Amino acid sequence: MAYSVVSKKSGKTYFLHLRAQKRADGGTTNLYFFAGEEKEGVLDKLPDGYKVIENERTGLPMLKRKDPK
């Protein structure tokens, strides 16, 4: 089951995805994003150390690192 979030502003469901992006130095960077439909790279759970916030103006969900405690 894919990890999903429902926007409080629009009521639309968004699914969390991961894409590994190659960098010029040969390393990789993990890009997390939400999409309106399940595509390649959909995740089953929220990554450790992150929380979901919602853009107040657009209603789009975003990932934010949790505060270390």
C-alpha positions in Angstrom: 0.0 0.0 0.0 1.5 3.3 -1.1 2.0 6.1 1.5 -0.6 8.8 0.8 -1.7 12.2 2.2 -5.0 14.0 1.7 -4.7 17.8 1.2 -6.6 19.7 3.8 -7.2 22.6 1.3 -8.2 20.7 -1.8 -9.2 17.2 -0.6 -7.0 15.6 -3.3 -4.9 12.5 -2.4 -1.1 12.6 -3.1 1.3 9.7 -3.1 4.9 9.8 -1.9 7.6 8.9 -4.5 11.4 8.5 -4.5 13.8 9.2 -7.4 17.5 8.6 -7.2 19.3 11.4 -9.1 22.9 11.0 -10.3 25.2 13.9 -9.5 28.1 15.2 -11.6 30.5 13.9 -9.0 29.2 10.4 -9.4 27.2 10.2 -6.2 23.4 10.0 -5.9 20.8 12.2 -4.3 17.4 11.0 -3.1 14.6 13.2 -4.4 11.3 12.8 -2.5 8.1 14.1 -4.1 4.4 13.8 -4.0 2.3 13.1 -7.1 -1.4 12.8 -7.7 -1.2 9.2 -9.0 1.0 6.2 -8.2 3.9 6.0 -10.6 7.3 4.3 -10.6 9.2 4.8 -7.4 6.1 5.0 -5.1 7.0 4.4 -1.4 5.1 2.4 1.2 6.2 4.4 4.2 7.5 7.8 5.2 11.3 7.9 5.3 12.9 8.0 8.8 13.6 11.5 10.1 11.0 13.2 8.0 7.5 14.6 8.5 4.8 15.9 6.1 3.8 19.5 6.0 1.4 21.3 3.7 2.0 24.5 1.8 -0.7 26.9 3.2 -1.1 28.7 0.0 -1.3 25.8 -2.5 -2.3 22.9 -0.3 0.5 20.7 -1.7 2.2 18.3 0.7 6.0 18.5 1.3 8.6 16.6 3.3 10.5 18.3 6.0 13.2 16.9 8.3 12.2 16.4 11.9 13.9 18.5 14.5 16.6 16.4 16.2 15.9 15.9 19.9 
